[in-house]
Amino acid sequence: MILDAVFAAIQQIFTPPFRRVFDKTLALTLLLLVFVFVAAERLLVHFLVLPSSLLTVSLAVLAGIALVVGFAFAITPVSFIVGGFFFDEVAQIVEAEIDPANPGVTPPFAEQALVAAKFAALALVLNLAALFLLLIPGLNAVAFLIVNAYLLGRGYFEFAALRYRQIEDVKRVRQAHELQIFLAGLAIASLAAVPLANLLTPLFGAALMVRLHRSFSRQTPLAARRKP
């Protein structure tokens, strides 16, 4: 089931309707990443004023390396923020293909904001924990992948489920299918770890989780259908 959904999502993200959304997600992703990078660089330049020019240069080089590492960690939350902006548009495209008679409904902004806030808090805590493993070769990459598989799987699935379910019901169905959601999140996190290809993460995550939620709905019926 998961592999079928993964392959179907990969095929769909290269169709013309998705390419139109991709142009917008690409622009916003790059804009946010540049903003994060420039803001961090400005802060470092402001505070790295030391008596010794050699020491200043050395610390600036180390800070630059740290920024590059931090840039990799920023991909996940930035990708999710971008995905949130365009999720409904992508979800509508997927729903029109797989189940046009049963479209979802755009959830209230407050519920979407709650999901995003929970994601941001979890991303901060788990990625900070993963940072402590950076000095352990091999384990750091595994930890990064596992953390982001959990985060991206949960985040994108909740956005997909909110189009059909009340927020309390979203939690119920997520807990009933935690392993499958994690495995799907692993596919999303794997894409997010590939340079340049990770720009497709918002489209792939949305296309995959809309399909997965539809499959789960056959096993875990809606407690109450979300109304427009």
N, C-alpha and C positions, 0 to 999 in steps of 0.2 A: 504493500500500500504506500509506504513512504517513498520507496524508490520510484514507483509510478508517478507519484506527485512531484518528485524532484525532477524527473526527466520531462514531464509535461510543463513544469514551470520554466525550465531552461529553454525549451522550444518556444514558449510563448513570449519570453522577454525579447526575442529578436523579431517579433512581428511589428508591422507598421504602427499600430496603436501604442505599443509599448515604447517604440523608438521616439514617439512624440513626447511622452512623459519623461523618457530618459534625458532628453535635452534639458528639461527643467530641473530634474534632480541633480544632474551633473553640475549645472551652474550654481545651484544652491549649496551643494556639497563642497565644491571648491571655494566658494565664498566663505562658508563657515570655517573650513580648515585654515584658510589664509588668515581669517580674523583671529582664530585661536593662536596660530603660530606667531603672528605679528604682535599680538597683545602680550604673549609670554616673552617674546624677544625684547620688547620694550621694557618690560618689568626687570628683566635680567640686566639689561644695559644700564638701567637707572640705578640698580643696587650694586652692580659690580664696579664700584669706584674704589680702588685700593691705592696705597702709597707707591707700590712697586708696579711699574708698567708690565714687567715680565709676569708677575703674579696675576695681574689683571687679564693679560692675554691667555695665560694658562687656564684660568677659571672660565674665561669666555669660551675657550675650546671645549672644556668639559661641559659647560652649560649647553653648548650647541649640540653635543652628543646626547645630552639628556633631553633636549627638545626633540631630536629625531626619534628617540625612544618614546617620548610622550606623544609624539605625532601618531605613532602606531596605535597607542592606547586610545587616542582620541577618535580613531576611525569608527569604533563601535557606537559610542553615544552620538556622534555627529550623523552617522548613517541612520540611526534610529530616529533622530530628530527630523531628518529629511524625509525618511519613510513616513513619519506621522503627518507631514504636510501633504503628501501626495497619496496617502494610503487609500482613501476613498475612491480617488480617480482610478487607481490601479485595480482595486477590488471590484469596481463596477465592470471593468473590462473583462476580468476573469469570470465573474458571475454571469456575464452575458454569454460567455462561451460554454461554461459547464452546466449552468442551471438558470437559463433566462426567465423561467416562470417563477423563480423564487429569489428575487434580489434582496440584498441586505438593505439596512437603513442606516444613514449617518447618525452615529450616537451623539448625545449632547456633549458640548465642549467640555463641561465639567468632568465627565467620565473619562474622556480622552486625556484631559490634563492630569487626572489622578493616575492613570496608567503610566503616562510619561514621567510623572514625579516619582512614582515607585521605581521605575526603571532607572532614572537618574541616580537615586539614592543607592540602589543595589549595584549599579555600575561603578559608582565611586568606591563603595566598601570593598567589593570583590576585586576590582582592578588594583586598589591599593594593596590588598593582600597578595595579589599575584606579583606585584612589584618586588616584594621581598624574595621572590624566587628567581629574580633575573640573573643572579650570580651562579645559579646552579644549572650548568649546561644540560639540555635535554628536557629536564623537568620544567624549566621556565616556559618552553614552547607548549608543552602538554597542558600546563596550568592555564596559559593564555587561551588555548583552544577550548578547554573545558568551561572556563568562566564565561567566555563569550558565546559558547553554544547554549548555555543555560540562559544567559541574558537575552540573546537575540531570539531564541526559541520562545521563551515566555513572552517577551514584548510583542513580537509580531503576531503570535497566536492570540493574545488578548485583544489586540486591535481587530483581528479578523472576527473573533467571537462576539465582540461588542456590537457588530453590525446586525447580529441576530438575537443576542441574549442580553438580559439585564446583568449588571455588573456582578451581582451575587452569584448568578448562574454561571458566569464566565469562570469564576474561581472553582466551582464544582466540576465543570467539565475539564478544566486544566489539570486538576488534581487526579481525575480519573484516567488521564492519558499522559501522565508526566514523562514516562520513558519515551513514548513516541514523539512527544514534543521536543524533548532533549535531542533525540537523534536527528530530527528535522533541523533543530537549531545547530547541530554539528555541521550539517551541510551548508547552512548559511554562514557560520563562523569560518568554515574552510574557504569559502569564496571571499569572505572579508579579509582573510589573511594573505590573499594573492594581490600584489600591487597592480593597479589599474583595473583588474577584473573586479576589485572590491567596490568600484564605482557602481556596479550593477546590483550591489547588495540590497538596496531598498526595493527594487523591482522584483528581484528573486524572492526575497523574504515575504513580500506581500502575496505574490502569485502562489508560492508554496503553501503558506498558512491558510489562505482562503480555501484552497483545495483540501487541506488536511482537516479543517474544521467541518467542511461539508461531509467528509467521510466519517468523522467522529459523531456527527449529528444522527447518523443512522443507528449508532450504538448508544449514544447518550442523548435522548430526545430533549428538545427545548422545554424548560420549566414553564416559560411564557414567552411567546413570540414578541420581539420588539416591534412596536408600532411606529409608523411615521409621525 
